[in-house]
Amino acid sequence: MMQFIRFAIVRAFLAIVTLVVVSFIVFTLMELVPGDCAERYLAFKNTQGSGISVADIEAERVRLGLDKPYLVRWGSWIINAFQGEFGDSCILRLNISQLLGQKFYLSLGICLTSLLLAYLIAIPVGIISATSNSPTLNNTLRLVSYLGLALPNFLLALMIMLFSTIVFGDSLTGLFSKEFRDAAWSMARLRDFLSRAWLPVFILGWSATAFAIQTVRALMSDEIGKLYVTAAKARGVAGRRLLWRYPARHALGPIINSLGFDLNRIFNELPIVALILTLTEAGALLIEALARSNDQQLAGAIIFLLTASIVGLNFITDILLALMDPRVRRSIMG
């Protein structure tokens, strides 16, 4: 028990160190963008017809604390970031925490649900595919997984939108209907959200499921042929007990360990899907901040929150792996 506690403490410490390092990288990239926040904001105001001067820019720098040393500003940013406070958007001049509000959590919920859906389907299907001797079943599963890998998510989104518009007269865009878009949360708004959220979940989970099926099948096929499985069969272990106790248990370790990577991959696909489905959430805000308004403060906050989510998920998967396999915690504790 003490070994497991020490393992959890070490992994928690490494997770915090990872977040600090990532925060330094994100903040440095924000600083390397030509022009600071004061210049970009006043330049934006200039396009709106407001005259600006050098004195205005210097006064804005002082107000934003940009006249302080780099490490002081980074230290202040990371301390506030760990408290969930990221200051104001450089262009929109709105508090980033309020601007993101529920948008990031809706985005994270959609990505996590897509990931959960993918693995709920992929694990049993991949195991069946690896253990089945039916050519028809195996070829069908291969065709479905190849189709999932070959068909881009944005193309699938366009196909579903076109089909829905032609058949039902509704493109299914947006996470809420017009009457619930700015309404307070209620059971009616939740039902409306669920009636539309399934589409981005399905689209984002499409390729993730196909990729996970291929991975589970490959790992199971490799484990089934090993000597310890043959020895278990010789001892009379068979059927589901054999599969779940031996090859599946070892094959699922790398699958669980890759959850953080898969979450990152799904979130990377979210902005494109968000643009197609006109989802007003963090993916769309990230594209707006990076490609259109050059709002590095907003982009940095979204990237840091995503990284924190991935690091947190990796910490949870490490704990699960340590519970499943004592060799994992021994590998770190020595």
C-alpha positions as CSV (number, residue, x, y, z in Angstrom):
1,M,0.0,0.0,0.0
2,M,2.8,2.4,0.9
3,Q,4.5,1.7,-2.5
4,F,1.2,2.7,-4.3
5,I,0.9,5.9,-2.2
6,R,4.5,6.8,-3.0
7,F,3.8,6.1,-6.7
8,A,0.8,8.3,-6.7
9,I,2.7,11.1,-5.0
10,V,5.6,10.9,-7.5
11,R,3.1,10.9,-10.5
12,A,1.3,13.9,-9.0
13,F,4.6,15.7,-8.6
14,L,5.6,14.9,-12.2
15,A,2.2,16.1,-13.4
16,I,2.6,19.5,-11.7
17,V,6.1,19.8,-13.1
18,T,4.8,19.0,-16.6
19,L,2.2,21.7,-16.2
20,V,4.8,24.3,-15.1
21,V,7.0,23.5,-18.0
22,V,4.1,23.6,-20.5
23,S,3.0,26.9,-19.0
24,F,6.5,28.3,-19.6
25,I,6.5,27.2,-23.2
26,V,3.0,28.6,-23.8
27,F,3.8,31.9,-22.2
28,T,7.1,32.1,-24.1
29,L,5.3,31.5,-27.4
30,M,2.8,34.2,-26.5
31,E,5.7,36.6,-25.9
32,L,7.4,35.7,-29.2
33,V,4.5,36.9,-31.3
34,P,5.4,40.3,-32.9
35,G,3.9,43.2,-31.0
36,D,2.6,42.9,-27.4
37,C,-0.9,43.0,-26.2
38,A,-1.0,46.8,-25.8
39,E,0.2,47.4,-29.4
40,R,-2.3,44.8,-30.8
41,Y,-5.2,46.2,-28.9
42,L,-4.5,49.9,-29.8
43,A,-3.9,48.9,-33.4
44,F,-7.3,47.3,-33.4
45,K,-8.8,50.4,-31.9
46,N,-7.0,52.4,-34.6
47,T,-8.9,50.4,-37.3
48,Q,-12.1,51.4,-35.5
49,G,-11.2,55.1,-36.1
50,S,-9.6,55.9,-32.7
51,G,-6.3,57.8,-32.9
52,I,-3.4,56.4,-30.9
53,S,0.1,57.6,-29.9
54,V,3.3,56.2,-28.5
55,A,2.3,57.6,-25.1
56,D,-1.0,55.7,-25.3
57,I,0.9,52.4,-26.0
58,E,3.3,53.0,-23.1
59,A,0.4,53.8,-20.7
60,E,-1.4,50.6,-21.8
61,R,1.8,48.6,-21.3
62,V,2.1,49.9,-17.7
63,R,-1.6,49.2,-17.0
64,L,-1.3,45.6,-18.3
65,G,2.0,45.0,-16.4
66,L,4.0,44.5,-19.6
67,D,6.8,46.8,-18.3
68,K,7.7,44.2,-15.6
69,P,10.5,41.6,-16.2
70,Y,9.7,38.5,-18.2
71,L,10.1,36.0,-15.4
72,V,7.9,38.1,-13.1
73,R,5.1,38.2,-15.7
74,W,5.4,34.4,-16.3
75,G,5.3,33.7,-12.6
76,S,2.2,35.9,-12.1
77,W,0.6,34.2,-15.2
78,I,1.2,30.7,-14.0
79,I,0.0,31.4,-10.4
80,N,-3.2,32.9,-11.7
81,A,-3.6,30.0,-14.3
82,F,-3.5,27.4,-11.6
83,Q,-6.3,29.4,-9.9
84,G,-8.3,29.4,-13.1
85,E,-7.7,33.1,-13.9
86,F,-6.1,34.2,-17.2
87,G,-6.6,37.9,-17.2
88,D,-8.3,39.7,-20.1
89,S,-8.5,38.9,-23.7
90,C,-6.0,41.0,-25.7
91,I,-8.5,42.0,-28.4
92,L,-12.0,41.5,-27.0
93,R,-11.0,43.1,-23.6
94,L,-13.2,40.6,-21.7
95,N,-12.2,38.4,-18.8
96,I,-11.0,35.2,-20.4
97,S,-12.5,33.0,-17.6
98,Q,-15.9,34.6,-18.2
99,L,-15.4,34.5,-21.9
100,L,-14.7,30.8,-22.0
101,G,-17.2,30.2,-19.2
102,Q,-19.0,26.9,-20.1
103,K,-17.5,26.8,-23.6
104,F,-14.3,25.0,-22.6
105,Y,-16.2,22.5,-20.4
106,L,-18.7,21.8,-23.1
107,S,-15.8,21.2,-25.5
108,L,-14.0,19.0,-23.0
109,G,-17.2,17.1,-22.3
110,I,-17.8,16.5,-26.0
111,C,-14.2,15.3,-26.5
112,L,-14.3,13.0,-23.4
113,T,-17.7,11.6,-24.5
114,S,-16.3,10.9,-27.9
115,L,-13.3,9.2,-26.4
116,L,-15.5,7.1,-24.1
117,L,-17.8,6.1,-26.9
118,A,-14.8,5.1,-29.1
119,Y,-13.4,2.8,-26.4
120,L,-16.7,1.3,-25.4
121,I,-17.1,0.2,-29.0
122,A,-13.4,-0.5,-29.8
123,I,-12.4,-2.7,-26.9
124,P,-15.1,-5.5,-27.3
125,V,-15.1,-5.2,-31.1
126,G,-11.2,-5.4,-31.2
127,I,-11.2,-8.4,-28.9
128,I,-13.8,-10.2,-30.9
129,S,-12.0,-9.4,-34.2
130,A,-8.7,-10.8,-32.8
131,T,-10.3,-14.0,-31.4
132,S,-12.9,-14.8,-34.1
133,N,-12.2,-17.3,-36.8
134,S,-15.0,-16.0,-39.0
135,P,-13.6,-14.5,-42.2
136,T,-16.9,-12.7,-42.9
137,L,-16.9,-11.0,-39.4
138,N,-13.2,-10.1,-39.6
139,N,-13.4,-8.7,-43.1
140,T,-16.5,-6.6,-42.2
141,L,-14.8,-5.2,-39.1
142,R,-11.7,-4.4,-41.1
143,L,-13.8,-2.6,-43.7
144,V,-15.6,-0.5,-41.1
145,S,-12.3,0.4,-39.4
146,Y,-10.6,1.2,-42.7
147,L,-13.6,3.4,-43.7
148,G,-13.3,5.2,-40.4
149,L,-9.6,5.9,-40.9
150,A,-10.0,6.9,-44.6
151,L,-13.0,9.2,-44.2
152,P,-12.1,12.6,-42.7
153,N,-14.2,13.9,-39.9
154,F,-15.0,17.2,-41.7
155,L,-16.2,15.3,-44.8
156,L,-18.4,13.1,-42.6
157,A,-19.8,16.2,-40.9
158,L,-20.6,17.7,-44.3
159,M,-22.3,14.5,-45.5
160,I,-24.5,14.3,-42.4
161,M,-25.4,18.0,-42.6
162,L,-26.4,17.6,-46.3
163,F,-28.5,14.5,-45.6
164,S,-30.2,16.0,-42.6
165,T,-31.0,19.2,-44.5
166,I,-32.5,17.3,-47.5
167,V,-34.4,14.7,-45.4
168,F,-35.4,16.6,-42.3
169,G,-35.0,20.3,-43.3
170,D,-32.6,20.9,-40.4
171,S,-28.8,21.1,-40.8
172,L,-28.3,20.2,-37.1
173,T,-25.7,22.9,-36.7
174,G,-25.0,24.5,-33.3
175,L,-25.1,23.0,-29.8
176,F,-28.4,24.7,-29.0
177,S,-31.6,25.7,-30.8
178,K,-32.2,29.4,-31.2
179,E,-34.6,29.6,-28.3
180,F,-32.1,27.9,-25.9
181,R,-28.9,29.5,-27.2
182,D,-28.7,32.3,-24.5
183,A,-31.1,30.8,-22.0
184,A,-30.2,29.6,-18.5
185,W,-29.7,25.9,-17.9
186,S,-32.8,23.9,-17.3
187,M,-34.1,20.4,-18.1
188,A,-35.5,21.7,-21.4
189,R,-32.2,23.3,-22.4
190,L,-30.3,20.1,-21.4
191,R,-32.7,18.0,-23.6
192,D,-32.1,20.4,-26.4
193,F,-28.3,20.2,-25.9
194,L,-28.4,16.4,-25.9
195,S,-30.5,16.3,-29.0
196,R,-27.7,18.2,-30.9
197,A,-24.5,17.2,-29.0
198,W,-24.7,13.6,-30.3
199,L,-23.6,14.8,-33.8
200,P,-20.2,16.3,-32.9
201,V,-19.7,13.3,-30.5
202,F,-20.4,10.8,-33.2
203,I,-18.2,12.7,-35.8
204,L,-15.3,13.1,-33.4
205,G,-15.6,9.5,-32.2
206,W,-15.8,8.1,-35.8
207,S,-12.1,8.0,-36.6
208,A,-11.1,7.5,-32.9
209,T,-13.2,4.3,-32.8
210,A,-11.6,3.0,-36.0
211,F,-8.1,3.7,-34.8
212,A,-8.8,2.1,-31.4
213,I,-10.3,-1.0,-33.0
214,Q,-7.1,-1.5,-35.1
215,T,-4.9,-0.9,-32.0
216,V,-6.9,-3.3,-29.7
217,R,-7.0,-6.0,-32.4
218,A,-3.2,-5.8,-33.0
219,L,-2.4,-5.9,-29.3
220,M,-4.8,-8.8,-28.6
221,S,-3.5,-10.8,-31.6
222,D,0.1,-10.3,-30.3
223,E,-0.8,-11.4,-26.7
224,I,-2.9,-14.4,-27.7
225,G,0.1,-16.1,-29.3
226,K,2.4,-15.8,-26.3
227,L,3.5,-18.7,-24.2
228,Y,1.8,-17.6,-20.9
229,V,-1.6,-17.9,-22.7
230,T,-0.7,-21.4,-24.0
231,A,0.3,-22.3,-20.5
232,A,-3.0,-21.0,-19.1
233,K,-4.9,-23.1,-21.6
234,A,-2.8,-26.2,-20.6
235,R,-4.0,-25.6,-17.0
236,G,-7.6,-25.7,-18.1
237,V,-8.4,-22.0,-18.3
238,A,-10.6,-21.2,-21.2
239,G,-13.3,-19.0,-22.7
240,R,-13.9,-15.5,-21.4
241,R,-12.0,-16.2,-18.2
242,L,-8.9,-16.9,-20.3
243,L,-9.3,-13.8,-22.5
244,W,-10.0,-11.2,-19.7
245,R,-7.6,-12.6,-17.2
246,Y,-4.6,-12.9,-19.4
247,P,-4.3,-11.4,-23.0
248,A,-6.9,-8.7,-22.6
249,R,-5.5,-7.6,-19.2
250,H,-2.0,-7.1,-20.7
251,A,-3.3,-5.7,-24.1
252,L,-5.4,-3.0,-22.4
253,G,-2.5,-1.5,-20.6
254,P,-1.1,0.4,-23.6
255,I,-4.7,1.3,-24.6
256,I,-5.4,3.0,-21.2
257,N,-2.0,4.6,-21.3
258,S,-2.8,6.3,-24.7
259,L,-6.0,8.0,-23.5
260,G,-4.3,11.3,-23.1
261,F,-2.9,11.2,-26.6
262,D,-6.3,10.3,-28.0
263,L,-7.9,13.1,-26.1
264,N,-5.4,15.5,-27.6
265,R,-6.0,14.1,-31.1
266,I,-9.8,14.5,-30.8
267,F,-9.5,18.1,-29.5
268,N,-7.2,18.8,-32.5
269,E,-10.0,17.8,-34.8
270,L,-12.6,19.7,-32.9
271,P,-11.9,23.2,-34.3
272,I,-12.5,22.1,-37.9
273,V,-15.7,20.2,-37.0
274,A,-16.7,23.3,-34.9
275,L,-16.4,25.6,-37.9
276,I,-18.4,23.2,-40.1
277,L,-21.2,22.7,-37.5
278,T,-21.0,26.3,-36.3
279,L,-20.3,25.2,-32.7
280,T,-19.7,28.3,-30.5
281,E,-17.3,26.5,-28.1
282,A,-13.6,26.4,-27.3
283,G,-12.5,24.9,-30.6
284,A,-14.1,27.8,-32.5
285,L,-12.6,30.3,-30.1
286,L,-9.2,28.8,-30.6
287,I,-9.4,29.2,-34.3
288,E,-10.6,32.7,-33.9
289,A,-7.8,33.6,-31.5
290,L,-5.0,32.0,-33.5
291,A,-6.0,32.6,-37.1
292,R,-8.1,35.8,-37.2
293,S,-7.7,38.1,-34.2
294,N,-4.2,37.0,-33.1
295,D,-5.4,37.1,-29.5
296,Q,-2.5,35.1,-27.9
297,Q,-3.8,35.6,-24.4
298,L,-7.1,33.8,-25.2
299,A,-5.3,31.1,-27.3
300,G,-2.7,30.5,-24.5
301,A,-5.5,30.1,-21.9
302,I,-7.3,27.5,-24.1
303,I,-4.1,25.6,-24.8
304,F,-3.1,25.6,-21.1
305,L,-6.5,24.3,-20.1
306,L,-6.4,21.6,-22.7
307,T,-2.9,20.6,-21.6
308,A,-4.0,20.5,-17.9
309,S,-6.9,18.2,-19.0
310,I,-4.6,15.9,-20.8
311,V,-2.1,15.8,-17.9
312,G,-4.9,15.1,-15.5
313,L,-6.2,12.3,-17.6
314,N,-2.7,10.8,-17.9
315,F,-2.4,11.0,-14.1
316,I,-5.6,9.1,-13.8
317,T,-4.6,6.5,-16.3
318,D,-1.2,6.0,-14.5
319,I,-3.1,5.3,-11.3
320,L,-5.4,2.8,-13.1
321,L,-2.4,1.1,-14.7
322,A,-0.7,0.9,-11.3
323,L,-3.8,-0.7,-9.8
324,M,-4.0,-3.2,-12.7
325,D,-0.3,-4.1,-12.9
326,P,2.1,-3.8,-9.9
327,R,5.1,-3.7,-12.3
328,V,4.0,-0.2,-13.3
329,R,4.5,1.3,-9.8
330,R,7.7,-0.7,-9.3
331,S,9.1,0.7,-12.5
332,I,9.0,4.2,-11.1
333,M,9.7,3.5,-7.4
334,G,12.6,1.2,-8.3
